Amino acid sequence: MGVACSALRSYLRFRAVSCGDQTESLIAAIPSVARWPLDSLPKHLTIEEIDKLLAAFDRSSANGIRDYAMTRCLLDMGLRAGEVAAIQLADLDWREGTLTIHHGKSRRADVLPLPTTTGEAIVQYLRGARPPSDSRALFVRHRAPHGVPVTTKLVSHVTRRAFKRSGLGRCAGTHVLRH
């Protein structure tokens, strides 16, 4: 539709310039078609690509266990990198099986169901890989400065490295995991 309208406007302008026709009112009557910058379908990963990505984590190291748990939050719950970095220990309700997100884009609290695979990854991190820390943040740094909450930048960096290790460099961002 947009191409046809554009072509018709071009033709009418041509007629006005070359033949001297009065086409202003006709040009004004042709509707312009709205074009949204994000009007295409979002990129997404196939099941095989997700499996390759998750296999890229070294789950025998503390960093790998943490990074795997953060990626499960991104992938299974559709969280943003900033939301993952902002999760507090108190946001997890193990009895109800929920996670409360306070730091979302909408600035309201959203209570989300905690998928079993994500919960298991978080438990594995809390029991065997999270270093001692006074921080109430769920995910903390394992390198200096130790025990401080991770940042959005670190969550994004972890994801980019995992994409690279898995051979899926074309995806390379946290946002593709939301789809």
C-alpha positions as CSV (number, residue, x, y, z in Angstrom):
1,M,0.0,0.0,0.0
2,G,2.8,2.4,0.9
3,V,4.6,1.8,-2.4
4,A,1.5,2.4,-4.4
5,C,0.7,5.7,-2.7
6,S,4.3,6.9,-3.1
7,A,4.3,6.0,-6.8
8,L,1.0,7.7,-7.4
9,R,2.2,10.9,-5.6
10,S,5.4,10.8,-7.8
11,Y,3.4,10.4,-10.9
12,L,1.1,13.4,-10.0
13,R,4.2,15.5,-9.2
14,F,5.6,14.5,-12.6
15,R,2.4,15.6,-14.3
16,A,2.4,18.9,-12.5
17,V,6.0,19.7,-13.5
18,S,6.0,18.3,-17.1
19,C,2.5,19.0,-18.2
20,G,1.5,21.8,-16.0
21,D,-1.5,19.9,-14.5
22,Q,-3.1,21.1,-11.3
23,T,-2.5,18.1,-9.1
24,E,-2.0,19.7,-5.6
25,S,-5.5,18.7,-4.4
26,L,-5.1,15.1,-5.7
27,I,-1.7,14.7,-4.0
28,A,-3.2,16.0,-0.8
29,A,-6.0,13.4,-1.0
30,I,-3.5,10.4,-1.2
31,P,-3.1,9.0,2.3
32,S,0.3,8.5,3.8
33,V,0.8,5.1,5.2
34,A,2.2,4.9,8.8
35,R,5.6,3.3,9.1
36,W,6.6,2.3,12.6
37,P,10.3,1.6,13.2
38,L,9.6,-1.6,15.0
39,D,6.8,-2.9,12.8
40,S,8.6,-6.2,11.9
41,L,8.5,-9.3,14.0
42,P,11.1,-9.4,16.7
43,K,14.1,-11.6,16.4
44,H,13.9,-14.8,18.3
45,L,15.9,-18.0,19.0
46,T,15.0,-21.5,17.9
47,I,14.9,-24.3,20.4
48,E,18.3,-25.6,19.0
49,E,19.8,-22.1,19.5
50,I,18.5,-21.9,23.0
51,D,20.0,-25.3,23.8
52,K,23.4,-24.2,22.3
53,L,23.3,-21.0,24.4
54,L,22.6,-22.7,27.6
55,A,25.3,-25.3,26.9
56,A,27.8,-22.5,26.6
57,F,28.0,-22.0,30.4
58,D,30.6,-23.8,32.5
59,R,28.3,-24.9,35.3
60,S,31.3,-26.3,37.3
61,S,32.5,-22.8,38.2
62,A,30.9,-20.3,40.5
63,N,30.8,-17.6,37.7
64,G,29.3,-20.1,35.3
65,I,26.6,-21.1,37.7
66,R,25.7,-17.5,38.4
67,D,25.8,-16.6,34.7
68,Y,23.5,-19.6,33.9
69,A,21.0,-18.5,36.6
70,M,21.0,-14.9,35.2
71,T,20.4,-16.2,31.7
72,R,17.6,-18.5,32.8
73,C,15.9,-15.4,34.3
74,L,16.3,-13.5,31.0
75,L,15.2,-16.5,28.9
76,D,12.4,-18.1,31.0
77,M,10.8,-15.0,32.5
78,G,11.5,-12.5,29.7
79,L,13.2,-10.1,32.1
80,R,15.4,-7.1,31.0
81,A,19.0,-7.1,32.0
82,G,18.4,-4.2,34.5
83,E,15.5,-6.2,36.1
84,V,17.8,-9.2,36.6
85,A,20.6,-7.1,38.1
86,A,18.0,-5.5,40.5
87,I,16.5,-8.7,41.9
88,Q,16.8,-8.8,45.7
89,L,16.7,-12.0,47.9
90,A,13.4,-10.7,49.4
91,D,11.8,-10.6,45.9
92,L,11.8,-14.4,45.8
93,D,8.8,-16.1,47.4
94,W,9.7,-19.8,47.5
95,R,6.4,-20.9,49.1
96,E,4.3,-19.2,46.4
97,G,6.8,-19.9,43.6
98,T,6.9,-16.2,42.5
99,L,9.4,-13.4,41.8
100,T,8.4,-9.8,42.4
101,I,10.0,-7.3,40.0
102,H,10.1,-3.8,41.5
103,H,12.4,-2.2,39.0
104,G,10.7,-2.7,35.7
105,K,10.2,-0.1,33.0
106,S,6.7,0.6,34.2
107,R,7.9,1.5,37.8
108,R,5.4,-0.8,39.4
109,A,5.7,-4.2,41.2
110,D,5.0,-7.2,39.0
111,V,4.6,-10.6,40.6
112,L,5.7,-13.3,38.1
113,P,5.5,-17.0,38.4
114,L,8.9,-18.6,38.9
115,P,9.5,-21.4,36.4
116,T,10.9,-24.6,37.9
117,T,14.0,-24.5,35.7
118,T,14.8,-20.9,36.7
119,G,14.1,-21.7,40.4
120,E,16.5,-24.7,40.3
121,A,19.2,-22.6,38.7
122,I,18.8,-19.9,41.3
123,V,18.9,-22.5,44.1
124,Q,22.0,-24.1,42.7
125,Y,23.6,-20.6,42.6
126,L,22.5,-19.7,46.2
127,R,23.6,-23.0,47.7
128,G,26.9,-23.5,45.9
129,A,28.2,-20.5,44.1
130,R,27.1,-17.2,45.7
131,P,30.0,-15.8,47.7
132,P,29.4,-14.5,51.3
133,S,28.1,-11.0,51.1
134,D,26.2,-8.4,53.1
135,S,24.4,-7.4,50.0
136,R,20.7,-8.4,49.7
137,A,21.0,-8.5,45.9
138,L,20.5,-12.0,44.5
139,F,23.3,-11.8,42.0
140,V,26.7,-10.5,43.2
141,R,30.1,-10.0,41.7
142,H,32.6,-12.8,42.1
143,R,35.6,-10.6,41.2
144,A,36.8,-7.4,42.9
145,P,34.9,-5.7,44.3
146,H,33.6,-8.9,45.7
147,G,30.0,-9.3,47.0
148,V,28.6,-6.1,45.4
149,P,25.5,-6.4,43.2
150,V,26.0,-7.1,39.5
151,T,25.2,-4.3,37.1
152,T,23.1,-4.2,34.0
153,K,26.3,-3.9,32.0
154,L,27.7,-7.2,33.6
155,V,24.4,-9.1,32.8
156,S,24.7,-7.9,29.2
157,H,28.4,-8.7,29.0
158,V,27.7,-12.3,30.3
159,T,25.1,-12.8,27.6
160,R,27.2,-11.5,24.8
161,R,30.1,-13.8,25.8
162,A,27.7,-16.8,26.0
163,F,26.4,-16.0,22.5
164,K,30.0,-15.8,21.2
165,R,31.0,-19.1,22.9
166,S,27.9,-20.9,21.5
167,G,28.6,-19.6,17.9
168,L,25.4,-17.5,17.9
169,G,27.2,-14.2,17.6
170,R,24.4,-12.7,15.4
171,C,22.0,-12.6,18.3
172,A,24.4,-11.2,20.9
173,G,22.0,-9.2,23.1
174,T,19.8,-9.7,26.1
175,H,16.7,-8.4,24.4
176,V,16.5,-11.3,22.0
177,L,15.9,-13.6,25.0
178,R,12.7,-11.8,25.8
179,H,11.1,-13.2,22.6
